[in-house]
Amino acid sequence: MPQHTAVDRYFRISERGSTLVREVRGGFATFFTMAYILVLNPIILGGTEDKFGQQLSGPALVTSTALVAAVMTAIMGLGGNLPLAIAAGLGLNAVVAFQLAPLMSWPDAMGVVVLEGIVICVLVVTGLREAVMHAIPQQLKQAISVGIGLFIAFIGFIDAGFVTRIPGETGSVPVQLGANGQLSGWPVLVFCLGVLLTMSLMARRVRGAILISIVTMTVVAIVINEIADIAPLAWGLTVPSVPTDVIAAPDFQLVGAFSLFGAFEQVGIVTLVLLIFTLVLSDFFDTMGTIVGVSNEAGLLDDKGDVPNLGRVLLIDGAAASVGGMASASSNTSYIESAAGVGEGARTGLASVVTGALFGLALFLTPLATVVPAQAAAPALVAVGFLLMTQVRHIEWERYEIGIPAFLTIAVMPFTYSITNGIGAGFLAYVVIKTVLGRARDVHWLLWAVSALFAVYFAIDPLEELLGI
């Protein structure tokens, strides 16, 4: 591209050693690597009931997911000038679906997400984001990611029917293999083949492995459903079938369906503060790691290791969280899959503009996304769980003052089906062990404050009884 063109000057394409072709190619690569979120986000959010038994519409969730990803990714490209794509965060949507929704209505839960984004933006503007980052030990942050990974994988196994709860039996193990202690049925076979396919493609470093697996296993599921005698309920919420249409008008019914302060009427202030904190924490550190990692891979860090336009980039990412809540798509955040575009040569925000445009096009392809059964999509949850689990290698297990809190963080999340519980257990254990070892001064005051809130959170019932509330 000639140096004098307006596009080149705005995105600094030549200055960063890239070309128009590389940026477009990188934008396509990033989209196809992360397009699986158009399927997974509706399955995670749409497969859960809120406190009042209401479920979100699948087609509307596809629209909301694509809309926010399109708008915020384009804004990141234009405003941040980095090859970073934004979409609904895995792990974050699990918090919304399995932590918030059971306590309140869906509009209330999405209002909490909006508040989370506002908090992040305030932290960015005031400079407190760095303070909070330094307050929590790096290895506890990694333990949180690992715990979320196991939690997401567990959800995948349950959604696919590979693992089921044992109903009506006391004294037995809480979950079992398959529906009756063994694997049976075509839908579970689809899931098992999907896990093997996804992991095989990942092992061979195939770009877009997750999306390829989802598409392939959806086709297999459709074929099996056509030729085998399978009860529709065996597939769960979505029965795989050939869509009657490929293109359809977007369903915007969930856009704007949020209540900013409704959650205050449903849960106590302590619980609400901790839920917001859980979202902030999950979003907070994943975003920083993603931004630094992708920028470093693109060779964009300066001599001090700083990311260009970092303040603006963080502000856009924080705003994406709020916009995701406003559209009922859950909290949106920067995606590590953006590295796929960097691998294709992307170095500027033009690649993100291309990715955003492709998400915009996906708004009209809802029928394709809504034929994917859970058994074809759940292997992606297991794969994402594996990717998050790899961070366990950074934890110094021989140092008990960090190893024990990390273990509790990781174990409590899937075992209690709660990300909040895992973070709280880890933080409290860290503070107590540091104190016992005579190193209480090593604990940042912010971590003391948060741990105190978690102590109240875990003891809320006996405290209410003691106070006669």
C-alpha positions in Angstrom: 0.0 0.0 0.0 1.4 3.4 -0.9 2.6 5.4 2.1 0.4 8.4 1.2 -3.0 6.7 1.4 -5.3 7.9 4.2 -6.0 4.3 5.4 -2.3 3.6 5.7 -1.6 6.8 7.6 -4.5 6.3 10.0 -3.7 2.7 10.9 0.1 3.2 10.5 0.2 0.0 8.3 3.5 0.6 6.5 5.0 2.0 9.7 4.4 -1.2 11.5 5.7 -3.3 8.6 2.4 -4.7 7.4 0.3 -4.5 4.2 -3.4 -4.1 3.4 -3.5 -7.8 2.3 -2.0 -9.0 5.5 -4.4 -6.9 7.6 -7.5 -8.3 5.7 -6.1 -11.8 5.9 -5.5 -11.4 9.6 -9.0 -10.1 10.2 -10.5 -13.2 8.5 -8.2 -15.5 10.5 -9.2 -14.0 13.8 -12.9 -14.2 12.9 -12.9 -17.8 11.9 -10.9 -18.7 15.0 -13.3 -17.2 17.4 -16.6 -17.5 15.5 -17.5 -20.4 17.8 -18.7 -17.9 20.3 -21.7 -17.3 18.2 -22.7 -20.9 19.1 -21.3 -21.3 22.6 -22.6 -18.0 24.1 -26.2 -18.8 23.3 -25.9 -22.3 24.5 -24.4 -21.2 27.9 -26.8 -18.3 28.5 -29.8 -19.9 26.8 -29.5 -23.2 28.5 -30.0 -21.7 32.0 -33.2 -20.5 33.8 -33.2 -17.4 35.9 -34.7 -17.2 39.4 -38.1 -17.0 37.9 -37.8 -19.9 35.5 -37.3 -17.7 32.4 -34.9 -18.6 29.6 -33.3 -16.3 26.9 -34.2 -16.9 23.3 -31.5 -18.7 21.3 -31.9 -16.6 18.0 -32.0 -13.4 20.0 -28.8 -14.4 21.8 -27.0 -15.1 18.5 -28.0 -11.6 17.3 -26.8 -9.9 20.5 -23.6 -11.9 20.6 -22.8 -11.0 17.0 -23.9 -7.3 17.3 -21.8 -6.5 20.3 -18.8 -8.3 18.9 -19.2 -6.5 15.6 -19.5 -3.0 17.1 -16.9 -3.3 19.8 -14.3 -5.0 17.7 -14.6 -2.3 15.1 -14.3 0.4 17.8 -11.2 -1.4 19.1 -9.7 -1.3 15.7 -10.6 2.3 15.0 -9.9 3.7 18.5 -7.2 1.4 19.8 -5.4 0.6 16.5 -4.5 -2.9 17.7 -5.4 -6.3 16.1 -7.6 -7.2 19.0 -11.1 -8.6 18.6 -13.8 -8.5 21.3 -16.7 -10.8 22.0 -18.6 -12.4 24.9 -16.0 -13.8 27.3 -16.0 -17.5 28.1 -15.9 -17.8 31.9 -17.6 -14.5 32.2 -20.8 -15.8 30.6 -20.5 -18.8 33.0 -20.6 -16.4 36.0 -23.6 -14.7 34.5 -25.5 -17.9 33.7 -24.6 -20.0 36.8 -24.0 -17.4 39.5 -26.2 -14.3 38.7 -29.2 -15.7 36.9 -30.3 -18.2 39.7 -30.4 -15.3 42.1 -32.3 -12.8 40.0 -34.1 -12.1 36.7 -32.1 -12.0 33.4 -32.6 -8.2 33.1 -31.2 -7.8 36.6 -28.3 -10.1 35.8 -27.4 -8.1 32.7 -27.7 -4.9 34.8 -25.0 -6.3 37.0 -22.8 -6.8 33.9 -23.4 -3.2 32.9 -22.3 -2.1 36.4 -19.2 -4.3 36.1 -18.2 -2.6 33.0 -18.7 0.8 34.6 -16.5 -0.2 37.5 -13.7 -1.3 35.1 -13.9 2.0 33.2 -13.7 3.9 36.5 -10.7 1.8 37.6 -9.0 2.6 34.2 -9.7 6.3 34.4 -8.5 6.7 38.0 -5.5 4.4 37.6 -6.7 2.0 40.2 -6.7 -0.9 37.8 -2.9 -1.2 38.2 -3.3 -1.1 42.0 -5.8 -3.9 42.0 -3.6 -5.9 39.7 -0.6 -5.6 42.0 -2.8 -6.5 45.1 -3.4 -10.1 44.0 -0.5 -12.4 43.6 0.2 -13.5 40.0 -0.1 -17.1 40.9 -3.5 -16.7 42.4 -4.6 -15.0 39.2 -3.4 -18.0 37.3 -5.2 -20.3 39.7 -8.5 -18.4 39.1 -8.1 -19.0 35.3 -7.3 -22.7 35.9 -10.4 -23.1 38.2 -12.6 -21.4 35.6 -11.2 -23.8 33.0 -12.2 -26.8 35.1 -15.6 -25.3 35.7 -16.2 -24.7 32.0 -15.1 -28.2 31.1 -17.4 -29.6 33.8 -20.3 -27.6 32.3 -19.4 -29.1 28.9 -19.5 -32.7 30.2 -22.9 -32.1 31.8 -24.5 -30.2 28.9 -23.5 -33.1 26.6 -24.9 -35.8 28.9 -21.4 -37.4 29.3 -21.8 -36.6 33.1 -25.2 -36.5 34.8 -26.5 -35.9 38.3 -27.9 -38.9 40.1 -31.5 -38.0 41.0 -33.3 -39.2 44.2 -30.4 -41.0 45.8 -28.9 -40.0 49.1 -25.5 -41.2 50.2 -24.3 -41.9 46.6 -21.8 -40.0 44.5 -23.4 -36.8 43.2 -22.6 -37.4 39.5 -22.1 -40.4 37.3 -21.0 -41.4 33.8 -23.8 -41.0 31.3 -27.5 -41.3 32.2 -27.2 -44.7 34.0 -23.6 -45.1 35.0 -22.6 -45.8 31.4 -22.4 -44.0 28.1 -25.4 -44.6 25.8 -27.2 -43.0 22.9 -26.2 -41.3 19.7 -26.0 -37.7 21.1 -23.3 -38.7 23.6 -21.4 -40.4 20.8 -21.4 -37.1 18.9 -20.0 -35.4 21.9 -17.2 -38.0 22.4 -16.2 -37.9 18.7 -16.3 -34.1 18.9 -13.9 -34.0 21.9 -11.5 -36.4 20.0 -11.7 -34.3 16.9 -11.2 -31.0 18.6 -8.2 -32.2 20.6 -6.7 -33.8 17.6 -7.0 -30.7 15.5 -5.5 -28.6 18.4 -2.7 -31.1 18.8 -1.8 -30.6 15.1 -2.0 -26.8 15.6 -4.8 -26.4 13.1 -6.1 -22.8 13.0 -9.8 -22.6 13.7 -9.8 -26.1 15.3 -12.7 -25.3 17.6 -14.9 -23.9 14.8 -14.0 -26.7 12.4 -15.0 -29.3 15.1 -18.3 -27.6 15.8 -19.3 -27.4 12.1 -18.2 -31.0 11.4 -20.0 -32.5 14.4 -23.1 -30.5 13.7 -23.2 -32.0 10.2 -22.6 -35.5 11.7 -25.4 -34.9 14.3 -27.8 -33.8 11.5 -27.1 -36.9 9.5 -27.4 -39.2 12.6 -30.7 -37.5 13.6 -32.1 -38.1 10.0 -31.2 -41.8 9.8 -31.6 -43.0 13.5 -34.6 -43.2 15.7 -33.7 -40.6 18.3 -36.2 -39.0 20.7 -36.0 -35.2 20.3 -35.4 -34.7 24.1 -32.2 -36.8 23.9 -30.5 -33.8 22.2 -31.6 -31.3 24.8 -32.7 -27.8 23.8 -31.6 -28.0 20.1 -32.4 -30.8 17.8 -30.0 -30.9 14.9 -31.8 -30.6 11.5 -31.2 -29.0 8.2 -32.2 -25.4 8.5 -35.0 -24.2 6.3 -33.3 -20.9 5.8 -29.7 -19.8 5.8 -30.3 -16.1 6.1 -32.8 -14.4 8.5 -33.4 -11.0 9.9 -31.7 -10.3 13.2 -33.7 -10.7 16.4 -33.0 -7.6 18.5 -35.5 -8.4 21.3 -32.8 -8.7 24.0 -31.0 -5.5 23.1 -31.8 -3.0 25.9 -33.4 -5.7 28.1 -31.5 -4.9 31.3 -32.3 -3.4 34.7 -29.4 -1.4 36.1 -30.4 -1.5 39.7 -32.9 -4.4 39.8 -30.3 -6.8 41.4 -30.3 -4.7 44.6 -33.8 -5.8 45.3 -33.0 -9.5 44.7 -29.8 -10.1 46.7 -28.0 -8.5 49.6 -25.5 -5.7 49.1 -22.6 -7.9 50.2 -23.5 -10.7 47.8 -24.0 -8.2 45.0 -20.7 -6.5 45.6 -18.9 -9.8 45.5 -20.7 -10.9 42.3 -19.6 -7.6 40.6 -16.1 -8.1 42.0 -16.0 -11.7 40.6 -16.9 -10.4 37.1 -14.4 -7.5 37.4 -11.7 -9.9 38.5 -12.3 -12.5 35.8 -12.5 -9.8 33.1 -9.7 -7.7 34.6 -6.7 -10.0 34.4 -7.7 -12.0 31.4 -7.9 -8.7 29.5 -4.5 -7.6 30.6 -2.9 -10.9 29.8 -4.5 -11.0 26.4 -3.6 -7.4 25.4 0.0 -7.8 26.5 0.3 -11.2 24.9 -1.2 -10.3 21.5 0.7 -7.0 21.4 4.0 -8.8 22.2 3.4 -11.4 19.6 2.8 -8.6 17.1 6.0 -6.9 18.1 4.1 -3.8 19.2 5.5 -3.3 22.7 7.8 -0.4 23.2 11.2 -0.4 24.9 9.6 -0.4 28.3 7.3 -3.3 27.4 4.3 -1.0 27.3 1.3 -1.5 25.0 0.6 1.4 22.6 -2.6 3.3 23.4 -3.0 1.1 26.5 -5.3 3.5 28.4 -7.6 3.9 25.4 -7.5 0.1 24.7 -8.4 -0.7 28.4 -11.2 1.9 28.3 -12.7 0.3 25.1 -12.5 -3.1 26.7 -14.2 -1.9 29.8 -17.0 -0.3 27.8 -17.4 -3.6 25.9 -18.4 -5.2 29.2 -21.1 -2.7 29.7 -22.3 -2.8 26.1 -22.5 -6.6 26.4 -24.8 -6.3 29.4 -27.0 -3.7 27.6 -27.5 -6.2 24.8 -27.9 -9.2 27.1 -24.9 -10.9 25.5 -22.9 -11.0 28.8 -19.7 -9.3 29.5 -17.5 -8.8 26.4 -13.7 -8.8 26.5 -10.6 -9.0 24.3 -10.0 -12.5 22.8 -6.7 -14.3 22.9 -7.7 -15.8 19.5 -6.7 -12.5 18.1 -3.2 -14.0 18.0 -4.4 -16.1 15.0 -4.7 -12.8 13.0 -1.3 -11.7 14.2 0.0 -15.0 13.0 -1.3 -14.1 9.5 0.6 -10.8 9.6 -1.9 -8.4 11.2 -0.3 -5.5 13.0 -2.9 -2.8 13.1 -6.5 -2.1 14.0 -7.6 -2.5 10.4 -7.6 -6.3 11.0 -10.1 -5.7 13.8 -12.3 -3.6 11.6 -12.4 -6.5 9.1 -13.2 -9.0 11.9 -15.9 -6.7 13.2 -17.4 -6.5 9.7 -17.6 -10.3 9.5 -19.4 -10.4 12.8 -21.8 -7.9 11.4 -22.4 -10.2 8.4 -23.0 -13.0 10.9 -26.0 -11.1 12.2 -28.0 -12.4 9.3 -26.8 -16.0 9.6 -28.7 -16.9 12.8 -30.4 -20.0 11.3 -27.0 -21.7 10.9 -26.0 -21.0 14.5 -29.3 -22.2 16.0 -29.1 -25.7 14.6 -26.0 -26.6 16.6 -26.8 -29.1 19.4 -25.1 -29.0 22.7 -23.3 -32.2 22.0 -21.5 -30.6 19.0 -20.7 -27.4 20.8 -19.7 -28.8 24.3 -16.4 -30.2 23.1 -15.3 -26.6 22.6 -15.9 -26.0 26.4 -13.7 -29.0 27.2 -11.0 -27.6 24.8 -11.2 -24.1 26.4 -11.0 -25.8 29.8 -7.8 -27.5 28.7 -6.3 -24.2 27.4 -7.0 -22.5 30.7 -5.7 -25.5 32.7 -2.3 -25.1 31.1 -1.6 -22.1 33.4 -1.3 -24.5 36.3 2.4 -25.0 35.4 3.2 -21.5 36.6 2.1 -22.2 40.2 4.8 -23.0 42.7 3.1 -25.9 44.5 6.1 -26.5 46.8 5.4 -23.1 48.4 2.4 -24.0 50.6 1.5 -20.3 51.3 0.6 -20.0 47.6 0.0 -23.7 46.7 -2.8 -24.2 49.2 -4.8 -21.1 48.3 -4.3 -21.9 44.6 -5.5 -25.5 45.1 -8.6 -24.3 47.0 -9.3 -21.7 44.3 -9.1 -24.4 41.6 -11.0 -27.2 43.4 -13.8 -25.2 45.0 -15.0 -23.7 41.7 -16.1 -26.9 40.0 -16.9 -28.8 43.2 -19.3 -26.1 44.4 -20.4 -25.1 40.9 -19.4 -21.5 41.8 -16.6 -19.3 40.5 -17.3 -16.8 43.3 -16.8 -19.5 46.0 -13.5 -20.6 44.5 -12.1 -17.1 44.5 -13.3 -16.5 48.0 -11.8 -19.7 49.3 -8.5 -18.9 47.7 -8.3 -15.4 49.0 -9.3 -16.2 52.5 -6.8 -19.1 52.7 -4.0 -16.8 51.3 -4.7 -14.1 53.9 -4.9 -16.6 56.8 -1.8 -18.6 55.9 0.2 -15.4 55.4 -0.9 -14.2 58.9 -0.1 -17.6 60.5 3.4 -17.4 59.0 3.9 -13.9 60.4 3.8 -12.2 57.0 0.5 -10.4 57.3 2.2 -7.2 56.1 2.9 -8.8 52.8 -0.8 -8.9 52.0 -2.0 -5.8 50.2 -4.8 -3.9 52.0 -7.1 -4.3 49.0 -6.8 -8.1 49.4 -7.6 -7.7 53.1 -10.7 -5.7 52.3 -11.9 -8.2 49.7 -11.2 -11.2 51.9 -13.2 -9.5 54.7 -16.1 -9.3 52.3 -15.8 -12.9 51.4 -15.7 -13.9 55.1 -19.1 -12.1 55.5 -20.3 -13.8 52.3 -19.5 -17.3 53.5 -20.9 -16.6 57.0 -24.0 -14.6 55.9 -26.5 -17.2 57.2 -25.1 -17.5 60.8 -24.6 -13.8 60.9 -28.2 -13.1 60.0 -29.3 -15.6 62.7 -27.0 -14.0 65.2 -28.3 -10.5 64.4 -31.9 -11.7 64.2 -32.3 -10.5 60.6 
